[in-house]
Amino acid sequence: MASSNSNKIEISEIETRLRDLDKKITGTVEGVRSSASKASVAGAAAVVLVIVIAYFLGRRKGKLSSTIVEIRRS
């Protein structure tokens, strides 16, 4: 920090504060990225699960209500 005798700001003080700020921002960005990637994986898994369930329910419904056509030749 600047000494009480002088109001001048040293270059080293600016560099130190900028490095501290950079570390904080980098940590925050990395935290958000990891959260976003986890959320996107969970969302993709949920979508795949819904599609698989819909497929099997539709397949079962089709088997239960399928029509049998008998062709007779005379």
Secondary structure, 3 states (H helix, E strand, C coil): CCCCCCCCCCHHHHHHHHHHHHHHHHHHHHHHHHHHHHHHHHHHHHHHHHHHHHHHHHHHHHHHCCCCCCCCCC
